[in-house]
Amino acid sequence: MNQDLIKTIKENYQINITNMTQIEEGTSTLYNIDNKYVLKIYPKVYKKQDIEKEVNITKFLNANGINTTNFLKTKANNYYFKYNEKIAVLEYFITGNNKPNYSLNKEEMLEAATLLGQIIKALEKFKAAPTYNWQDKITKDSFKKAIIKHQDLLNRTNNPIIIKDLKAKIEMLNSVITNQTFKNINNMTTKVTHGDYGLPQLIYENNKIKAIIDFIGAGYLPISWEIIRSYTSMDKKSKDGKIDINNLKAYIQAVNQYIFLTKEDLMYMPHIYLGKLLQSTFGYREYLETKDLKLLEFGRWRTKMCNYLLENLDYLSSCLAKIK
């Protein structure tokens, strides 16, 4: 166990620590403490106002019947402390398990979609989340910048698989610029939403969702993006980077019990997802830095999804526009 970290925790909280083990997770560093608490150390990019937002959102949701994280206060009456120049928090441990990506059947997906709708509906009354000017992120200029970013990565690798994928993405980026694919997506509905809704954030017990965690990325975002992004990460049929249109429609309709999606939200749902995926080098860049094959696999899945979306954009859009 990291004795220096344990000492820092005890300086900030009145708790006993018998066992502390690191949990494999995403960008944050997580530790399980005696199956009672979870220590979360955020990347340096996050500031105290981000943590305060997450605390306030989780308090709000817990008070409105949605089970999520509960944070412990420090001896100084704060919800966070500093460790090695990073912000850290202590949360109560929630028993249960996670399901891997691309593992849900239709019934399980509808349960997840229903919870997403409930979260967005509840957060309509939450007014303290930051806005996000997402339109600036999907423009001709942003695609040109993305080409430079992909080209820079190309110059840093001799891996033939990565080279092939990056060249394919550059070709797709040039295609959407030439064809002005994204000229009609500026009227899509934004609401306060989770921001990273997916299976790593869902805790299951007895094969049912018990809790939803990790609201650090919550804010005003296009709900169409949150819906299609979360769906593709859950459906068994999306594992090969494709979309089952009937499953996606059912997922949307389950969310739609709680919120209203406009015709533009439905028509341009695949467009906004494609626009975000195309610009990202996530997976490839991280693999070159860490050699973690899971990251490379994820990057490759995103490229497959980009290719599928670009080839089927009109079909997907026309099908989704018919949803009542």
Buried (B, 14 or more C-beta within 10 A) or exposed (E): EEEEBBEBBEEBBEEEBEEBEEEEEEEBBBBBBEEEBBBBBBEEEBEEEBBBBBBBBBBBBBEBEBBBBBBBEBEEEBBBBEBEEBBBBBBEBBEBEBBEBBBBEBEBBBBBBBBBBBBBBBBEEBEEBEEBEBBEEBBEEBBEEBBEBBEEBBEEBEBEEBEEBBEBBBEBBEEBBEEEBBEEBEEBBBBBBBBBBBBBBBBBEEEEBBBBBBBBBBBBBBBBBBBBBBBBBBBBBBEEBBBBEEBBBBBBBBBBEBBEBEEBBBBBBBBBBBBBBBBBBEBBBBBBEEEEEEBBEBBBBBBBBBBBBBEBBEEBBEBBBEBE
